[in-house]
Amino acid sequence: MRRNRWTVVVIIGVLMLLVDSGAALATVGDGSYAFVSKSKGADPGAWVSRSVACPAHDIAVGGGAYWHAQDQNGDSTLAAYVIDSAPKGIDTGWTASGENRSTQHLILTVQAQCLPTGKIGTFQVKTHSVSVPAGKARHALALCTSGDVDLTGGVMWRGESHDLATDGPVTDSASFPQLGKEPPGWFAMGLNGTARTVTLTATAVCIRPKRAGASLVSGAVLPEAPGATDEVYASCSAGERTVTGGEWWTDLSGKLAPSGMIESSAPTADASSWYASGRNGGAANLQFNSTSVCVTVAP
């Protein structure tokens, strides 16, 4: 994950976060978090999946996946794409899959940030699924209960075979927390390039807020020509860490663009930023957007 020279940080909103009586997530020390990851190699043209589990009695408060070469960080020029990336339902961890469309062996790394369930309090997992006809783009929005906050979320594809890359593939053009609206939720959008109808599912992990303490931060909006790739970091301020984030493609007017493709989406290893990379798969200029939810870490 190379630092992008165009990275900027803009505070665009404030939300309320959790948790049980006692410590809010916004003031949990570094030692309370567990950062776990697992990787799986993929030959050229291969589709792979990987899951990572949080420690016992923990829940994933964020996670993601990114492609990279052996002993390298994320790289937007690799021509590999994330297909699934979401919390493991009511389980404790993160799951992801992707397709390596490059000519070299690459690695998909899946990450999760975990906290003890006692520090999270009551949470609910919400999902929303839509059927996506062959060759069409659709979106799904998993909504939290009114008054709750979307802690994290993601996108999953399902069809007759789990391997949706064989005759398509499917691609994601948006996966991000929809904050600042009531009720909040997780928005996902993708394009079905297969020859059959498949299902797109958005997942949101929702919690009841009790304290203030999180910022919604945006990365640079990057204009991209057809076929271009780029990466962006939505960086937290000093003393903060990202718990979740997302990205989306739009046309130059700001309308969501299903022809954009997400390559990687994950927190950086030090949790200071949300990293996203993508490729403009369309015939017109597009914009690549990213966001990060940041919380204050106790000294």
TORKOL-4160 file (C-alpha; in steps of 0.2 Angstrom, whole numbers, padded with zeros to 4 digits, m for minus):
299
<pt num="1" X="0000" Y="0000" Z="0000"/>
<pt num="2" X="0010" Y="0015" Z="m0006"/>
<pt num="3" X="0005" Y="0032" Z="0000"/>
<pt num="4" X="m0004" Y="0042" Z="m0013"/>
<pt num="5" X="0004" Y="0059" Z="m0016"/>
<pt num="6" X="m0014" Y="0066" Z="m0019"/>
<pt num="7" X="m0021" Y="0060" Z="m0002"/>
<pt num="8" X="m0030" Y="0074" Z="0007"/>
<pt num="9" X="m0041" Y="0072" Z="0023"/>
<pt num="10" X="m0057" Y="0081" Z="0025"/>
<pt num="11" X="m0069" Y="0080" Z="0040"/>
<pt num="12" X="m0086" Y="0078" Z="0032"/>
<pt num="13" X="m0097" Y="0073" Z="0047"/>
<pt num="14" X="m0098" Y="0066" Z="0064"/>
<pt num="15" X="m0108" Y="0051" Z="0071"/>
<pt num="16" X="m0112" Y="0043" Z="0087"/>
<pt num="17" X="m0104" Y="0027" Z="0093"/>
<pt num="18" X="m0108" Y="0014" Z="0106"/>
<pt num="19" X="m0106" Y="0005" Z="0119"/>
<pt num="20" X="m0109" Y="m0003" Z="0135"/>
<pt num="21" X="m0109" Y="0007" Z="0151"/>
<pt num="22" X="m0091" Y="0011" Z="0155"/>
<pt num="23" X="m0079" Y="0013" Z="0141"/>
<pt num="24" X="m0084" Y="0019" Z="0124"/>
<pt num="25" X="m0076" Y="0012" Z="0108"/>
<pt num="26" X="m0069" Y="0030" Z="0105"/>
<pt num="27" X="m0058" Y="0028" Z="0121"/>
<pt num="28" X="m0052" Y="0010" Z="0120"/>
<pt num="29" X="m0033" Y="0008" Z="0121"/>
<pt num="30" X="m0023" Y="0000" Z="0108"/>
<pt num="31" X="m0021" Y="m0015" Z="0118"/>
<pt num="32" X="m0039" Y="m0019" Z="0118"/>
<pt num="33" X="m0039" Y="m0022" Z="0099"/>
<pt num="34" X="m0034" Y="m0038" Z="0090"/>
<pt num="35" X="m0028" Y="m0036" Z="0072"/>
<pt num="36" X="m0028" Y="m0052" Z="0063"/>
<pt num="37" X="m0025" Y="m0057" Z="0045"/>
<pt num="38" X="m0023" Y="m0072" Z="0034"/>
<pt num="39" X="m0017" Y="m0074" Z="0016"/>
<pt num="40" X="m0020" Y="m0085" Z="0001"/>
<pt num="41" X="m0010" Y="m0086" Z="m0016"/>
<pt num="42" X="m0019" Y="m0086" Z="m0033"/>
<pt num="43" X="m0011" Y="m0091" Z="m0050"/>
<pt num="44" X="m0016" Y="m0080" Z="m0065"/>
<pt num="45" X="m0034" Y="m0082" Z="m0069"/>
<pt num="46" X="m0038" Y="m0090" Z="m0052"/>
<pt num="47" X="m0053" Y="m0086" Z="m0040"/>
<pt num="48" X="m0049" Y="m0088" Z="m0022"/>
<pt num="49" X="m0057" Y="m0085" Z="m0005"/>
<pt num="50" X="m0051" Y="m0083" Z="0013"/>
<pt num="51" X="m0058" Y="m0080" Z="0030"/>
<pt num="52" X="m0050" Y="m0074" Z="0046"/>
<pt num="53" X="m0057" Y="m0077" Z="0064"/>
<pt num="54" X="m0056" Y="m0065" Z="0078"/>
<pt num="55" X="m0050" Y="m0072" Z="0095"/>
<pt num="56" X="m0063" Y="m0080" Z="0106"/>
<pt num="57" X="m0077" Y="m0069" Z="0113"/>
<pt num="58" X="m0072" Y="m0055" Z="0100"/>
<pt num="59" X="m0081" Y="m0047" Z="0086"/>
<pt num="60" X="m0075" Y="m0039" Z="0070"/>
<pt num="61" X="m0077" Y="m0020" Z="0071"/>
<pt num="62" X="m0069" Y="m0018" Z="0054"/>
<pt num="63" X="m0060" Y="m0028" Z="0040"/>
<pt num="64" X="m0056" Y="m0029" Z="0022"/>
<pt num="65" X="m0045" Y="m0037" Z="0009"/>
<pt num="66" X="m0031" Y="m0032" Z="m0003"/>
<pt num="67" X="m0021" Y="m0039" Z="m0017"/>
<pt num="68" X="m0002" Y="m0039" Z="m0017"/>
<pt num="69" X="0014" Y="m0048" Z="m0024"/>
<pt num="70" X="0024" Y="m0059" Z="m0013"/>
<pt num="71" X="0033" Y="m0048" Z="0001"/>
<pt num="72" X="0025" Y="m0032" Z="m0006"/>
<pt num="73" X="0011" Y="m0020" Z="m0001"/>
<pt num="74" X="m0005" Y="m0016" Z="m0010"/>
<pt num="75" X="m0003" Y="m0010" Z="m0028"/>
<pt num="76" X="m0017" Y="m0003" Z="m0039"/>
<pt num="77" X="m0008" Y="m0009" Z="m0055"/>
<pt num="78" X="m0010" Y="m0028" Z="m0052"/>
<pt num="79" X="m0026" Y="m0031" Z="m0061"/>
<pt num="80" X="m0034" Y="m0041" Z="m0047"/>
<pt num="81" X="m0051" Y="m0038" Z="m0040"/>
<pt num="82" X="m0060" Y="m0040" Z="m0023"/>
<pt num="83" X="m0077" Y="m0049" Z="m0026"/>
<pt num="84" X="m0083" Y="m0052" Z="m0008"/>
<pt num="85" X="m0078" Y="m0043" Z="0007"/>
<pt num="86" X="m0089" Y="m0043" Z="0023"/>
<pt num="87" X="m0091" Y="m0048" Z="0041"/>
<pt num="88" X="m0095" Y="m0066" Z="0044"/>
<pt num="89" X="m0113" Y="m0064" Z="0048"/>
<pt num="90" X="m0116" Y="m0066" Z="0067"/>
<pt num="91" X="m0099" Y="m0075" Z="0068"/>
<pt num="92" X="m0083" Y="m0067" Z="0073"/>
<pt num="93" X="m0072" Y="m0062" Z="0059"/>
<pt num="94" X="m0071" Y="m0057" Z="0041"/>
<pt num="95" X="m0072" Y="m0066" Z="0024"/>
<pt num="96" X="m0067" Y="m0061" Z="0007"/>
<pt num="97" X="m0064" Y="m0068" Z="m0011"/>
<pt num="98" X="m0057" Y="m0061" Z="m0027"/>
<pt num="99" X="m0050" Y="m0064" Z="m0044"/>
<pt num="100" X="m0033" Y="m0063" Z="m0051"/>
<pt num="101" X="m0034" Y="m0057" Z="m0069"/>
<pt num="102" X="m0015" Y="m0053" Z="m0070"/>
<pt num="103" X="m0001" Y="m0064" Z="m0078"/>
<pt num="104" X="0008" Y="m0066" Z="m0061"/>
<pt num="105" X="0005" Y="m0076" Z="m0045"/>
<pt num="106" X="m0003" Y="m0064" Z="m0032"/>
<pt num="107" X="m0009" Y="m0065" Z="m0014"/>
<pt num="108" X="m0026" Y="m0060" Z="m0007"/>
<pt num="109" X="m0024" Y="m0054" Z="0011"/>
<pt num="110" X="m0039" Y="m0053" Z="0022"/>
<pt num="111" X="m0039" Y="m0043" Z="0038"/>
<pt num="112" X="m0050" Y="m0040" Z="0053"/>
<pt num="113" X="m0050" Y="m0028" Z="0068"/>
<pt num="114" X="m0057" Y="m0036" Z="0083"/>
<pt num="115" X="m0064" Y="m0030" Z="0100"/>
<pt num="116" X="m0071" Y="m0040" Z="0115"/>
<pt num="117" X="m0090" Y="m0042" Z="0113"/>
<pt num="118" X="m0091" Y="m0034" Z="0131"/>
<pt num="119" X="m0085" Y="m0018" Z="0124"/>
<pt num="120" X="m0097" Y="m0018" Z="0110"/>
<pt num="121" X="m0113" Y="m0021" Z="0119"/>
<pt num="122" X="m0129" Y="m0026" Z="0109"/>
<pt num="123" X="m0127" Y="m0027" Z="0090"/>
<pt num="124" X="m0137" Y="m0033" Z="0076"/>
<pt num="125" X="m0132" Y="m0040" Z="0059"/>
<pt num="126" X="m0143" Y="m0034" Z="0045"/>
<pt num="127" X="m0143" Y="m0039" Z="0027"/>
<pt num="128" X="m0152" Y="m0035" Z="0011"/>
<pt num="129" X="m0151" Y="m0045" Z="m0005"/>
<pt num="130" X="m0156" Y="m0041" Z="m0023"/>
<pt num="131" X="m0156" Y="m0052" Z="m0039"/>
<pt num="132" X="m0145" Y="m0046" Z="m0052"/>
<pt num="133" X="m0149" Y="m0051" Z="m0070"/>
<pt num="134" X="m0135" Y="m0056" Z="m0082"/>
<pt num="135" X="m0126" Y="m0041" Z="m0089"/>
<pt num="136" X="m0135" Y="m0029" Z="m0077"/>
<pt num="137" X="m0129" Y="m0018" Z="m0062"/>
<pt num="138" X="m0139" Y="m0017" Z="m0046"/>
<pt num="139" X="m0137" Y="m0010" Z="m0028"/>
<pt num="140" X="m0142" Y="m0017" Z="m0011"/>
<pt num="141" X="m0144" Y="m0007" Z="0005"/>
<pt num="142" X="m0143" Y="m0015" Z="0022"/>
<pt num="143" X="m0152" Y="m0003" Z="0034"/>
<pt num="144" X="m0150" Y="m0003" Z="0053"/>
<pt num="145" X="m0164" Y="0001" Z="0065"/>
<pt num="146" X="m0168" Y="0019" Z="0067"/>
<pt num="147" X="m0157" Y="0026" Z="0081"/>
<pt num="148" X="m0143" Y="0013" Z="0078"/>
<pt num="149" X="m0126" Y="0016" Z="0070"/>
<pt num="150" X="m0118" Y="0006" Z="0056"/>
<pt num="151" X="m0102" Y="0000" Z="0064"/>
<pt num="152" X="m0096" Y="m0010" Z="0049"/>
<pt num="153" X="m0102" Y="m0020" Z="0034"/>
<pt num="154" X="m0098" Y="m0027" Z="0017"/>
<pt num="155" X="m0104" Y="m0035" Z="0001"/>
<pt num="156" X="m0106" Y="m0053" Z="m0005"/>
<pt num="157" X="m0111" Y="m0062" Z="m0021"/>
<pt num="158" X="m0119" Y="m0078" Z="m0023"/>
<pt num="159" X="m0125" Y="m0089" Z="m0038"/>
<pt num="160" X="m0127" Y="m0107" Z="m0043"/>
<pt num="161" X="m0109" Y="m0109" Z="m0040"/>
<pt num="162" X="m0099" Y="m0099" Z="m0027"/>
<pt num="163" X="m0086" Y="m0097" Z="m0041"/>
<pt num="164" X="m0094" Y="m0082" Z="m0050"/>
<pt num="165" X="m0078" Y="m0078" Z="m0059"/>
<pt num="166" X="m0079" Y="m0093" Z="m0071"/>
<pt num="167" X="m0090" Y="m0085" Z="m0085"/>
<pt num="168" X="m0091" Y="m0066" Z="m0080"/>
<pt num="169" X="m0085" Y="m0061" Z="m0069"/>
<pt num="170" X="m0095" Y="m0050" Z="m0056"/>
<pt num="171" X="m0087" Y="m0034" Z="m0050"/>
<pt num="172" X="m0090" Y="m0022" Z="m0036"/>
<pt num="173" X="m0091" Y="m0003" Z="m0040"/>
<pt num="174" X="m0096" Y="0003" Z="m0022"/>
<pt num="175" X="m0096" Y="m0003" Z="m0004"/>
<pt num="176" X="m0097" Y="0010" Z="0009"/>
<pt num="177" X="m0106" Y="0015" Z="0026"/>
<pt num="178" X="m0121" Y="0026" Z="0022"/>
<pt num="179" X="m0119" Y="0038" Z="0037"/>
<pt num="180" X="m0127" Y="0054" Z="0041"/>
<pt num="181" X="m0144" Y="0047" Z="0036"/>
<pt num="182" X="m0158" Y="0040" Z="0046"/>
<pt num="183" X="m0158" Y="0025" Z="0047"/>
<pt num="184" X="m0140" Y="0022" Z="0042"/>
<pt num="185" X="m0134" Y="0007" Z="0033"/>
<pt num="186" X="m0121" Y="m0001" Z="0021"/>
<pt num="187" X="m0123" Y="0002" Z="0003"/>
<pt num="188" X="m0116" Y="m0010" Z="m0010"/>
<pt num="189" X="m0116" Y="m0009" Z="m0029"/>
<pt num="190" X="m0110" Y="m0021" Z="m0042"/>
<pt num="191" X="m0110" Y="m0027" Z="m0060"/>
<pt num="192" X="m0115" Y="m0045" Z="m0065"/>
<pt num="193" X="m0104" Y="m0050" Z="m0080"/>
<pt num="194" X="m0110" Y="m0068" Z="m0080"/>
<pt num="195" X="m0123" Y="m0076" Z="m0091"/>
<pt num="196" X="m0135" Y="m0080" Z="m0077"/>
<pt num="197" X="m0145" Y="m0071" Z="m0063"/>
<pt num="198" X="m0135" Y="m0070" Z="m0047"/>
<pt num="199" X="m0138" Y="m0062" Z="m0030"/>
<pt num="200" X="m0129" Y="m0047" Z="m0022"/>
<pt num="201" X="m0130" Y="m0045" Z="m0003"/>
<pt num="202" X="m0126" Y="m0030" Z="0008"/>
<pt num="203" X="m0122" Y="m0033" Z="0026"/>
<pt num="204" X="m0122" Y="m0020" Z="0040"/>
<pt num="205" X="m0117" Y="m0023" Z="0058"/>
<pt num="206" X="m0127" Y="m0011" Z="0068"/>
<pt num="207" X="m0125" Y="m0005" Z="0086"/>
<pt num="208" X="m0135" Y="0007" Z="0098"/>
<pt num="209" X="m0125" Y="0023" Z="0101"/>
<pt num="210" X="m0121" Y="0030" Z="0118"/>
<pt num="211" X="m0107" Y="0042" Z="0116"/>
<pt num="212" X="m0099" Y="0053" Z="0103"/>
<pt num="213" X="m0082" Y="0050" Z="0097"/>
<pt num="214" X="m0080" Y="0046" Z="0079"/>
<pt num="215" X="m0076" Y="0056" Z="0063"/>
<pt num="216" X="m0081" Y="0051" Z="0045"/>
<pt num="217" X="m0066" Y="0056" Z="0035"/>
<pt num="218" X="m0065" Y="0056" Z="0016"/>
<pt num="219" X="m0049" Y="0053" Z="0005"/>
<pt num="220" X="m0045" Y="0062" Z="m0011"/>
<pt num="221" X="m0058" Y="0061" Z="m0025"/>
<pt num="222" X="m0047" Y="0055" Z="m0040"/>
<pt num="223" X="m0052" Y="0058" Z="m0058"/>
<pt num="224" X="m0048" Y="0043" Z="m0069"/>
<pt num="225" X="m0047" Y="0040" Z="m0087"/>
<pt num="226" X="m0054" Y="0024" Z="m0095"/>
<pt num="227" X="m0043" Y="0009" Z="m0091"/>
<pt num="228" X="m0033" Y="0019" Z="m0077"/>
<pt num="229" X="m0030" Y="0013" Z="m0060"/>
<pt num="230" X="m0026" Y="0022" Z="m0044"/>
<pt num="231" X="m0026" Y="0021" Z="m0025"/>
<pt num="232" X="m0031" Y="0032" Z="m0011"/>
<pt num="233" X="m0029" Y="0033" Z="0008"/>
<pt num="234" X="m0043" Y="0041" Z="0019"/>
<pt num="235" X="m0032" Y="0045" Z="0033"/>
<pt num="236" X="m0037" Y="0048" Z="0052"/>
<pt num="237" X="m0030" Y="0062" Z="0062"/>
<pt num="238" X="m0016" Y="0059" Z="0074"/>
<pt num="239" X="m0022" Y="0049" Z="0089"/>
<pt num="240" X="m0036" Y="0041" Z="0080"/>
<pt num="241" X="m0038" Y="0024" Z="0071"/>
<pt num="242" X="m0049" Y="0018" Z="0057"/>
<pt num="243" X="m0062" Y="0005" Z="0062"/>
<pt num="244" X="m0070" Y="0003" Z="0045"/>
<pt num="245" X="m0071" Y="0012" Z="0028"/>
<pt num="246" X="m0077" Y="0010" Z="0010"/>
<pt num="247" X="m0075" Y="0016" Z="m0008"/>
<pt num="248" X="m0086" Y="0020" Z="m0023"/>
<pt num="249" X="m0085" Y="0025" Z="m0042"/>
<pt num="250" X="m0095" Y="0039" Z="m0049"/>
<pt num="251" X="m0096" Y="0049" Z="m0065"/>
<pt num="252" X="m0090" Y="0067" Z="m0066"/>
<pt num="253" X="m0107" Y="0073" Z="m0060"/>
<pt num="254" X="m0107" Y="0062" Z="m0045"/>
<pt num="255" X="m0118" Y="0048" Z="m0051"/>
<pt num="256" X="m0113" Y="0031" Z="m0046"/>
<pt num="257" X="m0104" Y="0022" Z="m0060"/>
<pt num="258" X="m0106" Y="0003" Z="m0061"/>
<pt num="259" X="m0091" Y="0002" Z="m0073"/>
<pt num="260" X="m0078" Y="0006" Z="m0060"/>
<pt num="261" X="m0070" Y="m0009" Z="m0051"/>
<pt num="262" X="m0064" Y="m0011" Z="m0034"/>
<pt num="263" X="m0047" Y="m0020" Z="m0033"/>
<pt num="264" X="m0043" Y="m0018" Z="m0014"/>
<pt num="265" X="m0051" Y="m0011" Z="0002"/>
<pt num="266" X="m0043" Y="m0013" Z="0019"/>
<pt num="267" X="m0036" Y="m0004" Z="0034"/>
<pt num="268" X="m0018" Y="m0001" Z="0034"/>
<pt num="269" X="m0007" Y="m0012" Z="0046"/>
<pt num="270" X="m0006" Y="0002" Z="0059"/>
<pt num="271" X="m0025" Y="0006" Z="0057"/>
<pt num="272" X="m0021" Y="0025" Z="0053"/>
<pt num="273" X="m0030" Y="0025" Z="0036"/>
<pt num="274" X="m0042" Y="0016" Z="0025"/>
<pt num="275" X="m0033" Y="0010" Z="0009"/>
<pt num="276" X="m0043" Y="0008" Z="m0007"/>
<pt num="277" X="m0038" Y="0004" Z="m0025"/>
<pt num="278" X="m0048" Y="0002" Z="m0041"/>
<pt num="279" X="m0048" Y="0002" Z="m0060"/>
<pt num="280" X="m0060" Y="0012" Z="m0072"/>
<pt num="281" X="m0067" Y="m0002" Z="m0082"/>
<pt num="282" X="m0078" Y="0010" Z="m0092"/>
<pt num="283" X="m0077" Y="0020" Z="m0108"/>
<pt num="284" X="m0078" Y="0037" Z="m0100"/>
<pt num="285" X="m0069" Y="0047" Z="m0087"/>
<pt num="286" X="m0074" Y="0042" Z="m0069"/>
<pt num="287" X="m0070" Y="0047" Z="m0051"/>
<pt num="288" X="m0064" Y="0036" Z="m0037"/>
<pt num="289" X="m0070" Y="0040" Z="m0019"/>
<pt num="290" X="m0066" Y="0033" Z="m0002"/>
<pt num="291" X="m0070" Y="0036" Z="0016"/>
<pt num="292" X="m0065" Y="0030" Z="0033"/>
<pt num="293" X="m0073" Y="0030" Z="0050"/>
<pt num="294" X="m0060" Y="0035" Z="0063"/>
<pt num="295" X="m0061" Y="0034" Z="0082"/>
<pt num="296" X="m0049" Y="0042" Z="0096"/>
<pt num="297" X="m0037" Y="0030" Z="0104"/>
<pt num="298" X="m0034" Y="0032" Z="0123"/>
<pt num="299" X="m0015" Y="0035" Z="0127"/>
